[in-house]
Amino acid sequence: MGRVTERRRVVRIRNGGAGVRPDTLVAEEPLEIRLNGKPLAITMRTPGDDFALAVGFLVSEGALAASADVQAVTYCEGATEDGSNTYNVVNVQLAAGVTVPDITLERNVYTTSSCGLCGKASLDAVRTATRFPGIAADPVRVPAEVLSAMPDRLRAAQKVFDRTGGLHAAGLFTAQGELLDLREDVGRHNAVDKIVGRAFQAGRLPLTGAVLLVSGRASFELVQKAVMAGIPVLAAVSAPSSLAVDLALESGMTLVGFLRGPDMNIYAGEERITL
């Protein structure tokens, strides 16, 4: 597909002088996700890892738990009037015998932090939907100095950000600081779905003992996605929301915010971060 970046003409002003030059921008296009051929959701994303994004999204919705649940993931041909393939419509076909979940109601309950429902309803929905409820018992411990080094490692691995300056990133680390996977996208939630989707495709869920690091803030939605994937530690370089902290406490997850150099705030599960 090769649409991760695009070139555009830009007028650049520096030191009072103007000049015309090409600039590299991160691509942003809609992706429609279908389940068994029926439209389910549309997200604005950076093209690439679309299949991982689709199945990762369905993991966060509580629809999938293991790679055996999926028969096939394909781009839909004939998505336009002329029958061409835009590579912007993905169908996830469930395996025979797998029950098609009624996601419509669940998505209205807990998928986005702007759903308008009370915090208690959102927390209850995630707790009852997750396939991997064992986060609280995960014995992983992460040295504070190892956690402090992760943002620099994540940033150093962001190849597309270096060219565009316009992408969020999500990185999956071991407790020893090894970078296992990195995904970039215009949306933090998409980057996380791609991480989770790739782990799902590799049969690695739940992601016990793992640390998920996200650029920007930690919203309720990102904590939800980590909980649904069985990730015990979530760290962000910026602030969490109040409902994100509530969900982390409710789930037994460790939630770290403002991770910048040796400094950090631990909002939940401080016993996992060792000094």
C-alpha positions, 0 to 999 in steps of 0.5 A, a space after each residue: 500500500 505504501 501510503 504511510 507518508 505523502 509529499 506536499 508543497 509548503 511555503 517555508 518562512 525562516 528568518 524573515 525569508 520565504 521559500 517553496 519546498 516539498 514537505 513530508 506529511 504523515 498519511 491519514 485515511 479512513 479504515 472501515 472495519 467489518 465483522 463477518 461482512 457487516 460494517 462495525 466501525 470506522 477509524 482514521 488511521 495511518 495506512 499500514 498494519 491494517 489487519 493487526 489494527 482490525 483484530 486489535 480493535 476487536 480484542 479491545 471490544 471483547 470480541 476476540 481472545 485467540 488467533 483461532 477465533 479468526 478464519 481470515 482477515 482480508 481487504 474488501 474488493 468492490 468497496 467503491 462504485 467502480 469496484 476498485 479496491 481502496 485498501 481502506 475496508 477490512 473484513 474480519 471473518 470469524 472461524 466456524 463455531 465462533 459466536 458473533 458478539 453483539 458489539 453494538 451495545 458494548 461499544 456504546 458503553 465503554 469504547 470511548 472516553 466520550 461515551 457520555 455514560 457514568 464512570 461506574 458503568 464504563 468500569 463495569 463494562 470493561 470488567 465484565 468483557 475482558 477475557 484476561 482478568 488476571 492482571 492483578 495477579 501478574 507478579 512482574 516488577 520493573 526497576 524505575 531506572 529501566 522504565 525511565 530509559 524506555 521513552 528514549 528507546 521508543 523515540 529512537 525507534 520512531 522512523 516515520 516520526 523523524 520524517 514527519 513529526 506528526 505521529 504517536 507511538 506505542 511500544 511494547 517492552 519487557 520488564 528488562 527494557 527490551 523493545 519487543 514491538 513499536 507501531 506508529 499512527 496518527 492516533 494513539 488508540 490505533 497504535 495500541 490496537 496495532 500492537 495488540 493485534 500483532 500480538 494476537 496474530 502471533 498467539 501471544 495474548 495475554 501479554 503478561 509481564 509486559 510494559 506498554 508505553 504510549 506517547 502523549 496522555 493515558 486516556 480511559 480508552 488506552 487503559 481499557 485496551 491494555 486491560 483487554 490485552 492482559 497488559 499489567 503495566 501502562 506508562 505514558 509520557 503525559 497525564 492520565 485522566 481520572 477515569 483512566 486511573 479509576 480503571 487501572 485501580 479497578 483492574 489491578 494495573 500499574 499506571 505511570 504518567 509524566 514519564 520523563 527521564 528519571 521522573 514519573 508519577 505512579 497513579 496505580 499499582 506502585 508495588 510493581 515499580 522498584 527503586 
